[in-house]
């Protein structure tokens, strides 16, 4: 028999540099490491009710496709984060991997040059370089963990992570979340199911054994102890919202046995804004009102925001507008800044030590 059995639909298998090689080339600095440790602990304190006065705000581009624009945004956000630090713990969205419902650009790690060459080796190095630069600025970073291998390359620079609506039900992602060192938020399913996020929280709390890679890129058996710092992210689904008071009460009850005092974040985008980026502010104001009225289970908000509002279609060979999303439509910086100042003004500040 001469016909091949394996890899009949594979064009090429190419070695990727190991996590150790990339980290050696782009090592974390003491300053960045201290920021990550400090921010993870601050988020943990919010989750477990030791800091009941502040909200965690995850804000930034839907996806990063331009390193210079990302850093320009980070400089603006850092200044705002410092100003509002007694009311908000602000973490920048630095999303490098994008799940697609069918087809489309899969993110900067997968295709960093936006030309279909899919130079993943260059993508993981560029993603790490961007994270280093933003952390060095003093602004913590959050991202979605999509590919189970990529965290080995960048997780030491991430203060908060999400498991997205398309992968919350995945055993692989629940296992991964059980071992990562940062707090993790699980989004409800794309059709709005809350139970898949609740199940994910339960699963990620427990120890797991699974196949992964080690720092040298070798296939390895990973054994985890479980992650105590988990929460859910309500993002709506199936054309319905789930940020209103009755939705939050339902979510509270669903995760009441998980040992997290403040387990609920609201994603103000996606179905909660009816996929209209201009409605994110309305959702955020409604959620803040619930928090002010005593709904202490709410621990944070997520906003999709970029230098300039809206989105643009990405087409190979066509010049892109600066600071405009090529995935979901985003708020522009001016509206973002005004919105966060408005929200912060509605919260009675207390000193942050």
C-alpha positions, -999 to +999 in steps of 0.1 A: +000+000+000+017+032-012-011+057-003-002+078+028-024+074+058-016+105+078-017+142+069-036+138+037-050+173+039-018+189+054+004+211+032+032+218+056+042+212+092+067+238+104+085+240+138+076+270+159+103+285+182+099+274+218+083+296+245+117+296+262+134+309+230+109+337+225+110+347+262+148+347+261+147+370+232+121+392+248+125+388+286+100+402+311+114+431+331+113+434+368+090+464+364+066+445+342+066+414+364+058+436+395+029+452+377+014+418+367+017+404+402+002+435+417-027+437+393-035+400+396-037+404+433-058+435+430-083+417+408-083+388+432-091+412+460-121+426+440-133+391+432-132+379+468-148+410+483-116+424+500-120+454+478-157+462+475-154+498+464-138+496+430-148+480+397-125+462+373-128+478+338-114+459+308-113+484+280-096+486+247-096+475+210-118+445+200-085+432+184-050+446+179-038+447+144-014+477+145+013+478+172+018+516+170-019+524+173-021+500+202+007+518+221-008+552+212-041+540+228-022+526+258-006+559+265-040+576+266-055+549+288-026+549+312-032+585+320-069+579+325-063+548+346-041+568+370-067+595+373-095+571+381-076+545+401-095+551+434-127+540+416-117+517+388-089+492+382-084+496+345-069+469+324-063+473+286-078+448+262-049+433+243-067+407+221-044+389+197-065+359+188-100+362+173-125+332+171-144+333+139-180+321+134-170+309+099-140+326+082-120+358+087-088+372+100-079+352+131-059+378+148-024+392+151-008+360+163-021+340+134-016+366+106+005+395+119+010+411+085-026+408+074-016+393+041-026+357+045+010+345+050+001+335+086+036+338+100+027+326+135+063+327+147+064+364+139+029+368+154+038+354+188+070+375+189+051+406+180+023+400+205+049+396+232+067+427+222+035+447+224+026+433+258+061+441+271+059+477+259+024+483+274+033+467+307+065+487+308+043+518+305+027+507+337-007+496+322-018+460+328-031+439+300-059+414+295-066+390+267-087+361+255-071+327+256-080+310+224-053+287+213-042+264+241-005+267+231-001+305+229-004+312+266+030+296+271+045+325+250+027+355+266+009+345+298+035+360+321+025+394+307-012+390+312-030+402+344-066+390+334-079+365+308-112+356+292-125+324+278-148+334+250-184+326+243-174+301+216-149+282+238-164+284+273-180+249+267-146+235+256-130+210+280-096+221+266-101+257+276-115+248+310-085+227+317-062+255+306-080+280+328-075+257+358-038+261+355-031+297+344-018+321+370-042+350+364-079+355+372-102+342+344-136+353+332-159+328+314-184+343+289-219+329+286-225+310+253-232+327+220-269+318+222-271+332+257-267+301+278-255+310+313-251+274+324-221+267+302-202+296+320-213+282+354-201+247+344-168+262+332-163+280+366-169+247+384-146+228+361-117+253+362-118+253+400-108+216+400-075+199+394-069+185+359-044+165+339-041+172+301-016+173+272+002+206+265+037+218+259+065+229+282+088+259+280+110+240+255+080+233+232+080+196+240+047+178+243+040+174+280+015+162+306+002+192+325-011+187+360-030+216+376-044+224+410-074+244+399-079+281+397-098+298+426-100+332+408-128+328+383-159+347+374-186+349+347-190+375+320-225+383+308-224+393+271-259+386+260-266+361+232-291+349+207-302+384+201-310+390+238-294+411+265-285+398+299-272+429+318-304+440+336-311+435+373-331+403+369-303+388+348-277+397+374-298+382+402-301+350+382-264+348+376-257+354+413-279+325+422-262+303+396-227+307+410-236+312+446-217+280+456-184+289+439-169+308+467-165+341+448-181+372+465-182+393+433-185+369+404-201+390+377-187+411+349-208+428+323-196+429+287-212+461+274-207+451+238-219+421+217-256+412+222-258+434+253-254+464+230-273+447+202-240+448+183-243+486+181-211+500+196-228+534+203-251+516+229-222+505+251-224+536+272-261+531+278-254+495+291-225+507+312-246+534+329-274+509+336-250+484+352-233+512+373-267+521+386-272+486+398-238+487+415-246+520+432-279+505+444-260+478+463-256+449+438-222+440+451-219+409+430-210+431+400-172+432+399-166+449+366-173+461+330-159+454+296-159+480+268-147+477+232-129+510+224-103+522+200-086+555+190-113+561+165-150+549+164-166+522+143-149+496+122-135+492+088-134+463+063-100+446+060-091+437+025-056+426+014-037+454-003-061+481+008-047+508+031-063+509+066-075+539+085-054+546+117-068+534+150-101+519+136-111+484+144-110+457+117-132+433+138-161+445+160-170+482+159-156+502+189-162+534+208-137+561+199-113+574+225-130+607+231-163+590+240-145+563+260-127+590+281-159+609+287-179+578+296-154+566+321-151+600+338-189+601+340-191+566+355-163+573+379-180+606+391-210+586+401-190+564+425-180+577+459-142+573+460-123+558+488-085+560+492-065+532+475-034+522+496 
